[in-house]
Amino acid sequence: MAVNDGFGRHEVLHMAAFLARTVASELAEHPEVKANPEWLALADQAGQSLEALYQAVGAAHLDQDRA
């Protein structure tokens, strides 16, 4: 099991932000996805989940730094 350290959280924050942007720009904007409301909703949900992960990790990171 990985050790929770500042670098690991930073890496998770980076990847969550990167993947959220990629889902939004490359997947949700793809013409095939935009043409299918079900697919678009799923792509949007994936992006929102990644953004929520980013926020949760960031909040935990800030809380730990304040302690």
C-alpha positions as CSV (number, residue, x, y, z in Angstrom):
1,M,0.0,0.0,0.0
2,A,1.3,3.4,-0.9
3,V,2.3,5.9,1.8
4,N,0.2,9.1,2.0
5,D,2.7,11.9,1.4
6,G,2.6,15.3,-0.1
7,F,3.9,14.2,-3.5
8,G,1.2,11.4,-3.8
9,R,-1.6,13.9,-3.1
10,H,0.0,16.4,-5.6
11,E,0.1,13.6,-8.2
12,V,-3.5,12.7,-7.6
13,L,-4.6,16.4,-7.9
14,H,-2.6,16.8,-11.1
15,M,-4.0,13.7,-12.7
16,A,-7.6,14.4,-11.6
17,A,-7.4,17.9,-13.1
18,F,-5.7,16.7,-16.3
19,L,-8.2,13.9,-16.8
20,A,-11.2,16.2,-16.1
21,R,-9.9,18.6,-18.8
22,T,-9.2,15.8,-21.2
23,V,-12.7,14.3,-20.7
24,A,-14.2,17.7,-21.3
25,S,-12.2,18.7,-24.3
26,E,-11.5,15.4,-26.1
27,L,-14.5,13.2,-25.1
28,A,-17.5,15.4,-24.3
29,E,-16.7,17.6,-27.3
30,H,-16.3,14.7,-29.7
31,P,-19.0,14.9,-32.5
32,E,-20.2,11.3,-31.9
33,V,-20.6,11.9,-28.2
34,K,-22.3,15.3,-28.7
35,A,-24.8,13.6,-31.1
36,N,-25.8,11.1,-28.5
37,P,-27.5,12.6,-25.4
38,E,-26.9,9.4,-23.3
39,W,-23.2,9.3,-24.2
40,L,-22.9,13.1,-23.5
41,A,-24.5,12.7,-20.1
42,L,-22.1,9.9,-19.2
43,A,-19.1,11.9,-20.4
44,D,-20.3,14.9,-18.4
45,Q,-20.8,12.7,-15.4
46,A,-17.3,11.3,-15.7
47,G,-15.9,14.9,-15.9
48,Q,-17.9,15.9,-12.8
49,S,-16.7,12.9,-10.9
50,L,-13.1,13.8,-11.7
51,E,-13.7,17.4,-10.6
52,A,-15.3,16.1,-7.3
53,L,-12.2,13.9,-6.8
54,Y,-10.0,16.9,-7.3
55,Q,-11.9,19.0,-4.8
56,A,-12.0,16.2,-2.2
57,V,-8.3,15.5,-2.4
58,G,-7.5,19.2,-2.4
59,A,-9.7,19.8,0.7
60,A,-8.0,16.9,2.5
61,H,-4.6,18.2,1.5
62,L,-5.4,21.6,2.9
63,D,-6.8,20.2,6.1
64,Q,-3.7,18.1,6.7
65,D,-1.4,21.1,6.0
66,R,-3.3,23.1,8.6
67,A,-2.9,20.5,11.3
